[in-house]
Structure formats: structure tokens, C-alpha cells
């Protein structure tokens, strides 16, 4: 986006020739009407590229750092502030508008086009979130936002001079023309990023190709339309700089797949076996070969660790199955592991899995390692899986449709899933539960984030679902479910012990008893004693007096 710039009143044009010149501007190689169209077309393309850079920074930062609301706020606020600085700084370049604009676009193309690759490289190879480089991705995010914002903000004062150079016109009309081209270009860039660049090219290649387009259009506009305003030396310098920028970006584009593969190995270790981007997220499977445990990462966050997943899924599912359980709904759980535990219980007639990512369901159904881990749950005729939004699905589900609901969703403080931990959502769940039905909720690590955990409890109670809390420990190297990958773990070994834990809430219309179904096969990791101890451990962390979280006032 661009900042407003009010040009000087009409009068003798500034010098457009070599620095220090005072003569009239050199004639254009095209008619004024054509020249004006070309300048506005350049504004259109540059605006589209600028918005792609903004969205790419927001998307990558949300993936690497988490908390998309915070990352979007940081990127956009810093960038808009920097655009104002850029507009002020460009006032000194107005006398050399053509050369200044050409140089500015070359720098912007290089910085914006390479930003995704540099951010990912720092994240992958600087030792993770601890130590000296703990805030490396965050510092770079602010640095790129500031630099790109300054460069984008400097475009408009220079473009105002160039369009007036083509044909002098009323300043208000010139501003209107530039803003119209800019905003339409921003619209195209904003739509192209999620619907074209991201799904078909990915973040790295999409940013690199955007930078290439930016450099080519900027150089073509200046060297094609305003070349007579530059000295011979300036033309050669500008041409050489843009050729180098395009060559660097093109080389990086060719090497992007190899770079991403190497970075992925640096983040996840050397045993990456599957890495695919579905319509919803990036799915990475590691291990499951030569006896190595299987890990499943979704958008860079650990969702399944073979070495400890049974402790999680037994704790999530088994207490909820003590009672009627003929009809079971699993929200999330596309990996099939919660369904595995549900299907162990006699009397289960139907299990519905509502998972937004159909690609993950296909992987859990067909991948040899993951399907073996879920014991081929998707081959059971009682299981029915559908790709749908949980909120939308519940609104169309009849009342009292399920005896048990299992909420196997990402941690509540991951912004994209906050609505699935809201009072409104739990109100829908209460409606679809049978009168004596039970709801099991994964609510994040109670020991590490007690305020978040007990906010989920307060929200359930506000929706008429009093709950009992319990926790289960883990010895996995990762920081529990939904932890970001640690790039330093490959050197230390991917499964070194580090005590962590998970927190759960068992809810019903009346406060439920925390028990195990005596008719079900005995769990491998859970006992009545450990369950009671987990309830006592969780109770010690209680944070009283917390308000519930709602759609319009999320509190996670």
C-alpha cells in the first residue's frame, strides 16, 4: 500500500536529466497518453507485489512463530509506519525520480523476494528457540517489515513526479489516478497470494517470483520510458543492478526445492519421510523406518509422537467412554488415533470424525506407518470421516445425536482454533450431546499455561457443561502436543527425555465422575490410580475467577 503525497503546485518541472541539470526534460519515446498508461500499469504491478510481500511475511511468521493475530499486527503496523518514513525520505530523490525509482524497485525486489527464504533459513539453522538466537525470526520479521515498508512508501512521491513528467495535470487528479491503480493492484496481489501463489508455488517460490516480476517491471518502466532522463552511466548501472537481482532471484527459485528439503531436515531431523502441503496445511511425517519412532507435524507443530502418543490418546478418550457410548463424535483427530481408542470399546455402533483436512485423513488411511499406528481405524465400517468445519457441522447436527464427543483439537491459544474453544461452540456441543452424554476436551498443557487451561474450564461451565480436570505426563522430547519443532533437536537426538504433560477436561450436563470403563480392554498407560493422581495434580494449578472466552471476546 502507499502513503498519500501531495505534489508541489504546477510550475516548471524539476531537472530530469543528469544530476545537477537545469534544462527541460527530454522527450518521451511514446505519446503522453501511452506514457501515462504505462506509469499507471507500473503502479498496479508494484502495488500487487508490495501486498504479496506483506501477506507472505504474515503467513510465514504465523507458521514459524505462531499466533497469527500478533504476527499480522506486528507486520502491518510496522510496515504502515515505515511507509510514512519512506514517503518523507523520498522527498530528497524527487529531482532524480526516474533513477531513484529504478534503484528503489531493484532493492525492493531483492529484499521482498528473498525475505521468506531468509526467515526460513534463520529459523532452521540458528539452533531453535533457545539461546542467543531465540528471537532471531522475530527480529528479522520486524527488520523485513520495516525495510519493505520504507521502500514501498518511497514509491509514490517518485511516481507522482514521473506521472507529472509524462503530462502535467491537476495534483488532485494525479493523486486519484495513482491511488486507483495502487488499490486495484493491491486487490489483485491480495487475492493472488492465497488463491494462486501459496497453493501452487508455495511461500518461498511465490515470494521469489514476485520479486522477479517487481524487478523486471521497475527496470522496464524506467529504462523503456524514461531512459533519456538518465545518463549513459546511470542506465548501465541500473541495468546491471536489475540483471543481478533477477539472476539472484532466478537462481534461488531453481534451488528452492533443494533449500526447502535441507531446511526441513535441519528442523525435523534427517528422517523426514513424507512432506506434503494439503489444501489446509503442511503435513510432515518423520521416522517410521529402521525402527525410528514416527512423528507427525502439522504446519510445523508436533501433533503425534509415536513414543508417547498412546499416553495422550488413552487419557483423552478412555474417561469419556465410561457410560453410554454407542454414538461417538470426534472433532479433529484426522490421524485416526483417537478413533483407534474409541473403537476398542464394546458397544460402539458409529464413530463420526469431523476433520477439516481431507488430505490428512487420506494420509492416515493410506500411509503404511500412520495407518499401522492407528491400527487401520479407517478400515472399520463403523467409522465415518468427513472433511468439514466443526462449527458449521455442529450447527446442522440434530439435538442429542451423540453419547460421547471427543475434542481432539490444537491448543486453544493457537489463534486459528480459538473459536473452537468458545462459549458459543460449547453451547453447540451441549445441544448435540445426549442428556447423559460426556465431552472430553484437550485443553493444552495445564502446568505450563494454567491460565489458558482454566479459561477453557470457565468457558465450559458458562455453556452449562461443568467439568473435571486431569493431566497426564509425558517424557517426549517435544514440548507436548502442538509444540513448534526445535531445529536444535537433531544434534541432540530427536527423542531425548524431557518431562512435559497434557491437560484434559471431562465435561457433562452434570459434573461427571472420572473413571475408566471396566468393560473395555485395559489401557496400556492409564490406570484408575494414575487418573485420580492426574486430577489432583491439575486441581493444584487452578486459577479462580477467570471469565469465559467468546467469539467476540477471545481470552486465550
Secondary structure, DSSP 8 states (H G I E B T S, - for coil): ---------S-S----SSTT--S-----SS-HHHHHHHHHHHHHHHHHHHHHHHHHHHHHHHHHT--HHHHHHHHHHHHHHHHHHHHHHGGGGGGGHHHHHHHHHHHHHHHHHHHHHHHHHHHHHS-TTSGGGTTHHHHHHHHHHHHHHHHHHHHHHHHHHHHHHHS---HHHHHHHHHHHHHHHHHHHHHHIIIIIIIIIHHHHHHHHHHHHHHHHHHHHHHHHSGGGS-HHHHHHHHHHHHHHHHHHHHHHHTHHHHHHHHHHHHH-S-EEEEEE-SS-EEEEE--STT---EEEETTEEEEETTTHHHHHHHHHGGGGSS--SEEEEEE-TTSHHHHHHHTSTT--EEEEE-S-HHHHHHHHH-HHHHHHTTTGGGSTTEEEE---HHHHHHTS-TT-EEEEEEE---TTSGGGGGGGSHHHHHHHHHHEEEEEEEEEE---TTT-HHHHHHHHHHHHHTT--EEEEEEEE--SSSSTT-B--TTHHHH-TT----EEEEEEEEESS-------TTS---SS--HHHHHHHHHHHHTT--TT-----SSS---
